[in-house]
């Protein structure tokens, strides 16, 4: 059924984040709840759309989440060894004992202009 009201559109649009939230671990933020709260706070006097909005497409099938650890976090990188490396880069800071003409701009100001 086409949508003519913003409340109906937002309420039906919650099916997309709800499908994602179903795959997330417990305690993840709920965007679908926020959408429903926003739809419920829309005043009754809001006019309908000037034309009918077509139906929303079906929710796509989402793949299963990768394996989770005991803490609920997913490991994406395993068996990595970090070894400090001695830096061979020389610093680019140089000290100058006298001003360089033409490189550093001179600032002159006149008071009372």
N, C-alpha and C positions, 0 to 999 in steps of 0.2 A: 504494500500500500504506500503510495507516495506521501511524503511529509509536507504538511502545511504549517506546522507549529514548531518553534525552536525547542520547546520542552520535549516533544516526542522525538525529535532528532537527537538531542543530547542523551536522552534515556536509552535509545536504541544504539547509540554509538558506544555505550559502555561495554558492549560485547567484545570489542577488540582488545582493550586493555585487560578485561577480565580473562580472556584466553591466554594472554601473556602471564598474568599474575598466577594463573593456575599452575604454570610451569616453574615459577620462582619458589625459593625456599620460604619457610614461614618467617614472618617478621618483615618481609619486603613491603615497601610502600604501596598503597592501594590507590591507583589513579582512577579506577572505576568508581570508587567511593567519592572522590573529589568531583567527578563529572555528575554523579547523581545529586550531590549536595548543591552544585551550581545550578542544575536543572530545577531543583526544588525551590531555589531562591529567586527564580525569575518571576516577576509579578504577573498577575493574571491579565493585566491590561496590555501586555505586549502584543502588537498586531501580528497576524499570520504573515507568512511569506507572500510576496505578490504572485508567485507561481508555485506549482507543486514541485518539490525536490524529489528526484527518483529514489527508489529504494537503495539502501546501502548494500554492497556486495556481501556475500557470505564470509564468515571468518575463515581465513586460510588455515590449513593444518600445520601446526608448528612441530618442529622436531623436538625430541626429548632433550633435556638438559644433560650436559656431560656429567660424569661421575663426581660425587662430592666427598670431601673429607669429613672427618668427625666433627670439625668445627663449623661445617656448613659452607665452607669456602671451596671454590673450585681451583684445582691446580692446573695451570696451563704449561708451565715450564718445570721440567724435572731434571735432575742430575746435572746441575750447573755448578761449576767451580769458579770462584772469583779469585784471581791472583793479582796482587798489586804490581804495577809496571813502573819502572823508573822513568821519569819524564826526561826526554832529550830535547825538549823545546826550550830555546833561549828566550828570556824575557825581552819584550819589545820596548821596554821603558829605557829611555836614554836621558841623560841629564845634560843641559846646556848651560854654559857659564856666561854667555853673552846673548843679548836678544837677536833674533833673526829678523831681518828687515823683510817686509813683504809677506810674511807668513802669519804673524800674529797681528791682527788689526789694531789700530790705535783708536781709542775712544776719546773724543773731545766733546765737551758739552759746554753750553753757555747758559748761565743762570739768568733767569728773568726774561726769557723769551716768551 
